[in-house]
Amino acid sequence: MLGSSPQALIDYARHSNPGFAAARAEASAAHERVTPAGALPDPRFELELMDTTNTMSGRSASLLPGQVGETRYRIVQPLPGWGKRELAVKAAAAQATQSDAMRDAAWTELAAKIEALWLRYYAADREQGLNRDALTLLQGLEDLSLTRYELGLLPQQAVLRMQREITAQRLALVEIEQRRTGLAAGLNGLLGRAHDAPLAAPADPAPLPEGLTPAALFDSMASVNPEVQVAANGIDVARAERARTYQDRLPDFAVGVTNNRPDEGKSSWDVMFEVMIPLQQSSRRAKEREAEYLLLAAEARRDDAKARATGELGSAWSMYAQGRETLRLLDHTLLPQAQATRDASRAALASGTVDFDSVIEAERQLIDIRTRRLQTELETRLALAEIRKLTGEPK
């Protein structure tokens, strides 16, 4: 069943997420525009009726071919100027490449969202388990406190405090269960499933990787970051459009043949050659300046994407490194100390050397440290997921 690992959810979303399906279709559509970009324009067919009033023949007016003074049938083929078709193909190919990059960026973003939401789902599931274990322990202490209270060995205040702790733990458990249900609904939404579709309990994620170095990450980010790639491809598109704009200084052409059929007399053929005269120079210069500014804007967007990705990667790396160090301290120092304190307080309670307040406080500290450890693991894994997204790691 889906839900045990993020990779299975990501693989499922590749074929089921509507948003990515739209990005995939748009990229395919961009590729289909390459072939027609270099095609010749469709030829035109013209029908010209001369002397439709039949003034020369004295007949009544007509709009039917062959029943007027002369009928002309003409076929005209427009011809773009030299090199314009090749530049149109290059521009369409650049746009298709950018669409591919946008599709890949959309997929990276979607995969990162799924992984981040699954990590929160995993943390909520584990927090639910921790709270249930804590509730079981507190209920065991409640039974012991009631027994001692009945024997007159414990004041009523201690029993009431124990029951308050149990009630608070139950309230926390309800909140966690609701959060877990909401996260499951969010995951189903990203997968294109019903909000209440069943999800398996999350398995333990893979261990945090060793050997990550910031230098290698920053080098990888500069060359494969999805947003940077989209912006870089935007420069190629802007350059291709600029080249097309400058090529518009050259005229376009058209050739045609005409068949003349007079009402009386023999048919004849004409050949036509047409040249577009590029007189609107002010308009063309404005378009050329526009193309130059668009290229400058594309280069600035690329630099901005690099700067933002560098800052985000630096922040993510800092959170990841801090989380790794915090987890090390929690696992090797604070958590063992809290467990030893809890065990010692329980042993002392059995021998009657401490009261229930001390035991409850030790249990509370252990619960808090375990919860903090889980929250730190979540933040560290979220930072790792952000690093993978920024460095374009494939999913």
URUR-V421760 format. One record per residue. N is the residue number from 1. OMEGA is omega in degrees with one decimal (999 if undefined). BURIAL is I if it has 9 or more other C-alpha atoms within 8 Angstrom, else O. Layout:
# URUR-V421760
n=N omega=OMEGA burial=BURIAL
n=N omega=OMEGA burial=BURIAL
This chain:
# URUR-V421760
n=1 omega=178.6 burial=O
n=2 omega=174.3 burial=O
n=3 omega=-175.9 burial=I
n=4 omega=-179.2 burial=I
n=5 omega=179.3 burial=I
n=6 omega=-176.6 burial=I
n=7 omega=178.2 burial=O
n=8 omega=177.8 burial=I
n=9 omega=-179.7 burial=I
n=10 omega=178.3 burial=I
n=11 omega=179.5 burial=O
n=12 omega=-177.0 burial=I
n=13 omega=-179.3 burial=I
n=14 omega=-178.0 burial=I
n=15 omega=-172.6 burial=O
n=16 omega=-177.3 burial=I
n=17 omega=-177.2 burial=I
n=18 omega=-178.7 burial=O
n=19 omega=178.4 burial=O
n=20 omega=175.5 burial=I
n=21 omega=177.4 burial=I
n=22 omega=178.9 burial=O
n=23 omega=179.4 burial=I
n=24 omega=179.5 burial=I
n=25 omega=178.6 burial=O
n=26 omega=177.3 burial=I
n=27 omega=177.8 burial=I
n=28 omega=178.2 burial=O
n=29 omega=179.1 burial=O
n=30 omega=178.0 burial=I
n=31 omega=179.9 burial=I
n=32 omega=179.0 burial=O
n=33 omega=-176.7 burial=I
n=34 omega=-177.1 burial=I
n=35 omega=179.6 burial=O
n=36 omega=-180.0 burial=O
n=37 omega=-178.9 burial=I
n=38 omega=-178.6 burial=I
n=39 omega=174.1 burial=O
n=40 omega=173.7 burial=O
n=41 omega=177.6 burial=O
n=42 omega=176.6 burial=O
n=43 omega=179.6 burial=O
n=44 omega=173.2 burial=O
n=45 omega=-179.4 burial=O
n=46 omega=175.2 burial=O
n=47 omega=-178.7 burial=O
n=48 omega=179.0 burial=O
n=49 omega=-179.5 burial=I
n=50 omega=178.4 burial=I
n=51 omega=179.7 burial=I
n=52 omega=177.5 burial=I
n=53 omega=-179.8 burial=I
n=54 omega=179.8 burial=I
n=55 omega=-176.2 burial=O
n=56 omega=-177.2 burial=O
n=57 omega=179.2 burial=O
n=58 omega=177.7 burial=O
n=59 omega=179.3 burial=O
n=60 omega=-179.1 burial=O
n=61 omega=-179.6 burial=O
n=62 omega=175.0 burial=I
n=63 omega=-179.4 burial=O
n=64 omega=176.4 burial=O
n=65 omega=179.9 burial=O
n=66 omega=-179.9 burial=I
n=67 omega=176.4 burial=O
n=68 omega=-176.9 burial=I
n=69 omega=178.7 burial=I
n=70 omega=177.4 burial=I
n=71 omega=-179.6 burial=I
n=72 omega=176.7 burial=I
n=73 omega=-173.4 burial=I
n=74 omega=172.5 burial=I
n=75 omega=-177.2 burial=I
n=76 omega=177.2 burial=I
n=77 omega=174.6 burial=I
n=78 omega=180.0 burial=I
n=79 omega=176.3 burial=I
n=80 omega=180.0 burial=I
n=81 omega=-175.9 burial=I
n=82 omega=175.5 burial=O
n=83 omega=-176.0 burial=O
n=84 omega=179.6 burial=I
n=85 omega=178.6 burial=I
n=86 omega=178.7 burial=O
n=87 omega=177.4 burial=I
n=88 omega=177.3 burial=I
n=89 omega=179.4 burial=I
n=90 omega=179.4 burial=I
n=91 omega=179.1 burial=I
n=92 omega=178.0 burial=I
n=93 omega=177.4 burial=I
n=94 omega=177.5 burial=I
n=95 omega=177.4 burial=I
n=96 omega=177.3 burial=I
n=97 omega=177.2 burial=I
n=98 omega=177.5 burial=I
n=99 omega=175.6 burial=I
n=100 omega=178.7 burial=I
n=101 omega=177.7 burial=I
n=102 omega=175.7 burial=I
n=103 omega=-179.9 burial=I
n=104 omega=177.9 burial=I
n=105 omega=177.2 burial=I
n=106 omega=179.0 burial=I
n=107 omega=178.2 burial=I
n=108 omega=179.0 burial=I
n=109 omega=179.7 burial=I
n=110 omega=179.7 burial=I
n=111 omega=178.7 burial=I
n=112 omega=177.9 burial=I
n=113 omega=-179.9 burial=O
n=114 omega=-178.8 burial=I
n=115 omega=-179.7 burial=I
n=116 omega=179.9 burial=I
n=117 omega=177.9 burial=I
n=118 omega=178.3 burial=I
n=119 omega=176.1 burial=I
n=120 omega=175.4 burial=I
n=121 omega=177.6 burial=I
n=122 omega=-178.7 burial=I
n=123 omega=178.4 burial=I
n=124 omega=178.6 burial=I
n=125 omega=179.7 burial=I
n=126 omega=176.8 burial=I
n=127 omega=176.0 burial=I
n=128 omega=178.3 burial=I
n=129 omega=178.1 burial=O
n=130 omega=-179.0 burial=I
n=131 omega=176.8 burial=I
n=132 omega=177.3 burial=I
n=133 omega=179.3 burial=O
n=134 omega=178.7 burial=I
n=135 omega=178.2 burial=I
n=136 omega=179.1 burial=O
n=137 omega=179.7 burial=O
n=138 omega=177.8 burial=I
n=139 omega=175.3 burial=I
n=140 omega=176.6 burial=O
n=141 omega=177.8 burial=I
n=142 omega=178.2 burial=I
n=143 omega=178.9 burial=O
n=144 omega=-179.9 burial=O
n=145 omega=177.9 burial=I
n=146 omega=178.4 burial=I
n=147 omega=-179.9 burial=O
n=148 omega=178.2 burial=I
n=149 omega=178.8 burial=I
n=150 omega=178.3 burial=O
n=151 omega=179.6 burial=O
n=152 omega=-178.4 burial=O
n=153 omega=-176.0 burial=O
n=154 omega=179.2 burial=I
n=155 omega=-178.5 burial=O
n=156 omega=-179.2 burial=O
n=157 omega=179.9 burial=O
n=158 omega=178.2 burial=I
n=159 omega=-179.3 burial=I
n=160 omega=179.0 burial=O
n=161 omega=178.0 burial=O
n=162 omega=-179.8 burial=I
n=163 omega=175.5 burial=I
n=164 omega=178.0 burial=O
n=165 omega=179.7 burial=I
n=166 omega=178.7 burial=I
n=167 omega=178.4 burial=O
n=168 omega=179.2 burial=O
n=169 omega=177.9 burial=I
n=170 omega=177.4 burial=I
n=171 omega=178.2 burial=O
n=172 omega=180.0 burial=I
n=173 omega=177.7 burial=I
n=174 omega=179.9 burial=O
n=175 omega=-179.2 burial=O
n=176 omega=179.7 burial=I
n=177 omega=177.5 burial=I
n=178 omega=178.3 burial=O
n=179 omega=178.7 burial=I
n=180 omega=178.3 burial=I
n=181 omega=178.0 burial=O
n=182 omega=177.9 burial=O
n=183 omega=176.5 burial=I
n=184 omega=177.7 burial=I
n=185 omega=177.5 burial=I
n=186 omega=176.7 burial=I
n=187 omega=178.6 burial=I
n=188 omega=178.0 burial=I
n=189 omega=178.1 burial=I
n=190 omega=179.5 burial=I
n=191 omega=-177.9 burial=I
n=192 omega=179.8 burial=I
n=193 omega=174.6 burial=O
n=194 omega=-174.0 burial=O
n=195 omega=-177.5 burial=I
n=196 omega=177.1 burial=O
n=197 omega=-175.1 burial=O
n=198 omega=174.3 burial=O
n=199 omega=178.5 burial=I
n=200 omega=174.9 burial=O
n=201 omega=-177.0 burial=O
n=202 omega=174.0 burial=I
n=203 omega=178.0 burial=O
n=204 omega=178.5 burial=O
n=205 omega=178.6 burial=O
n=206 omega=177.7 burial=O
n=207 omega=177.3 burial=O
n=208 omega=-174.8 burial=O
n=209 omega=174.8 burial=O
n=210 omega=172.4 burial=O
n=211 omega=175.7 burial=O
n=212 omega=178.8 burial=O
n=213 omega=-177.9 burial=O
n=214 omega=-178.2 burial=O
n=215 omega=179.8 burial=O
n=216 omega=-179.6 burial=O
n=217 omega=-179.4 burial=I
n=218 omega=176.3 burial=I
n=219 omega=179.7 burial=O
n=220 omega=-178.4 burial=I
n=221 omega=-176.2 burial=I
n=222 omega=-174.7 burial=I
n=223 omega=-172.7 burial=O
n=224 omega=179.3 burial=I
n=225 omega=-174.8 burial=I
n=226 omega=-178.7 burial=I
n=227 omega=177.0 burial=I
n=228 omega=178.8 burial=I
n=229 omega=177.6 burial=I
n=230 omega=-179.4 burial=I
n=231 omega=178.7 burial=I
n=232 omega=176.6 burial=I
n=233 omega=175.0 burial=I
n=234 omega=176.3 burial=I
n=235 omega=178.6 burial=I
n=236 omega=178.0 burial=I
n=237 omega=-178.9 burial=I
n=238 omega=178.0 burial=I
n=239 omega=178.8 burial=I
n=240 omega=178.9 burial=I
n=241 omega=176.9 burial=I
n=242 omega=178.7 burial=I
n=243 omega=177.6 burial=I
n=244 omega=-178.7 burial=I
n=245 omega=178.7 burial=I
n=246 omega=179.2 burial=O
n=247 omega=178.6 burial=I
n=248 omega=173.2 burial=I
n=249 omega=179.0 burial=O
n=250 omega=-177.2 burial=O
n=251 omega=169.1 burial=I
n=252 omega=-175.6 burial=I
n=253 omega=172.4 burial=I
n=254 omega=174.5 burial=I
n=255 omega=-179.1 burial=I
n=256 omega=174.2 burial=I
n=257 omega=-177.9 burial=I
n=258 omega=174.2 burial=I
n=259 omega=-179.2 burial=I
n=260 omega=179.4 burial=I
n=261 omega=178.0 burial=I
n=262 omega=179.3 burial=I
n=263 omega=177.0 burial=I
n=264 omega=-179.3 burial=O
n=265 omega=-177.3 burial=O
n=266 omega=175.9 burial=O
n=267 omega=178.3 burial=O
n=268 omega=-179.1 burial=O
n=269 omega=174.8 burial=O
n=270 omega=173.4 burial=O
n=271 omega=-175.6 burial=O
n=272 omega=173.4 burial=O
n=273 omega=-173.1 burial=O
n=274 omega=177.3 burial=O
n=275 omega=174.7 burial=O
n=276 omega=-177.6 burial=O
n=277 omega=-177.9 burial=O
n=278 omega=-177.5 burial=O
n=279 omega=-173.7 burial=O
n=280 omega=-175.0 burial=O
n=281 omega=-179.7 burial=O
n=282 omega=177.5 burial=O
n=283 omega=-179.4 burial=O
n=284 omega=179.3 burial=I
n=285 omega=177.1 burial=O
n=286 omega=177.7 burial=O
n=287 omega=178.3 burial=I
n=288 omega=176.7 burial=I
n=289 omega=176.8 burial=O
n=290 omega=179.7 burial=O
n=291 omega=178.2 burial=I
n=292 omega=178.9 burial=I
n=293 omega=178.3 burial=O
n=294 omega=176.0 burial=I
n=295 omega=176.5 burial=I
n=296 omega=178.9 burial=O
n=297 omega=179.4 burial=O
n=298 omega=177.9 burial=I
n=299 omega=177.6 burial=I
n=300 omega=177.3 burial=O
n=301 omega=176.7 burial=I
n=302 omega=179.3 burial=I
n=303 omega=178.9 burial=O
n=304 omega=178.3 burial=O
n=305 omega=177.7 burial=I
n=306 omega=-178.9 burial=I
n=307 omega=179.8 burial=O
n=308 omega=179.9 burial=O
n=309 omega=178.3 burial=I
n=310 omega=178.5 burial=I
n=311 omega=179.9 burial=O
n=312 omega=178.7 burial=I
n=313 omega=177.3 burial=I
n=314 omega=178.2 burial=O
n=315 omega=180.0 burial=O
n=316 omega=179.0 burial=I
n=317 omega=178.3 burial=I
n=318 omega=178.6 burial=O
n=319 omega=-179.6 burial=I
n=320 omega=-179.6 burial=I
n=321 omega=178.3 burial=I
n=322 omega=179.5 burial=I
n=323 omega=178.2 burial=I
n=324 omega=-179.4 burial=I
n=325 omega=178.7 burial=O
n=326 omega=177.7 burial=I
n=327 omega=179.0 burial=I
n=328 omega=179.5 burial=O
n=329 omega=179.3 burial=I
n=330 omega=-175.7 burial=I
n=331 omega=-173.0 burial=I
n=332 omega=-176.8 burial=O
n=333 omega=-169.4 burial=O
n=334 omega=-178.0 burial=I
n=335 omega=175.6 burial=I
n=336 omega=178.3 burial=I
n=337 omega=179.7 burial=O
n=338 omega=177.9 burial=I
n=339 omega=177.9 burial=I
n=340 omega=178.0 burial=O
n=341 omega=178.4 burial=I
n=342 omega=-179.5 burial=I
n=343 omega=179.7 burial=O
n=344 omega=-180.0 burial=O
n=345 omega=177.2 burial=I
n=346 omega=178.5 burial=I
n=347 omega=179.0 burial=O
n=348 omega=177.6 burial=I
n=349 omega=179.6 burial=I
n=350 omega=179.4 burial=O
n=351 omega=176.5 burial=O
n=352 omega=-178.9 burial=O
n=353 omega=175.3 burial=O
n=354 omega=179.4 burial=I
n=355 omega=-177.9 burial=O
n=356 omega=179.6 burial=I
n=357 omega=178.7 burial=O
n=358 omega=179.2 burial=I
n=359 omega=-179.8 burial=I
n=360 omega=179.8 burial=I
n=361 omega=177.9 burial=O
n=362 omega=177.2 burial=I
n=363 omega=179.8 burial=I
n=364 omega=178.8 burial=O
n=365 omega=179.3 burial=I
n=366 omega=177.6 burial=I
n=367 omega=-179.1 burial=I
n=368 omega=-178.7 burial=O
n=369 omega=177.0 burial=I
n=370 omega=177.7 burial=I
n=371 omega=178.3 burial=I
n=372 omega=179.6 burial=O
n=373 omega=178.5 burial=I
n=374 omega=178.8 burial=I
n=375 omega=177.6 burial=I
n=376 omega=176.9 burial=I
n=377 omega=179.0 burial=I
n=378 omega=-178.4 burial=I
n=379 omega=179.2 burial=I
n=380 omega=179.9 burial=I
n=381 omega=174.9 burial=I
n=382 omega=176.5 burial=I
n=383 omega=178.0 burial=I
n=384 omega=177.6 burial=I
n=385 omega=177.5 burial=I
n=386 omega=177.0 burial=I
n=387 omega=179.6 burial=I
n=388 omega=179.0 burial=I
n=389 omega=-177.2 burial=I
n=390 omega=179.1 burial=I
n=391 omega=173.4 burial=I
n=392 omega=179.2 burial=I
n=393 omega=-177.1 burial=O
n=394 omega=178.9 burial=O
n=395 omega=999 burial=O
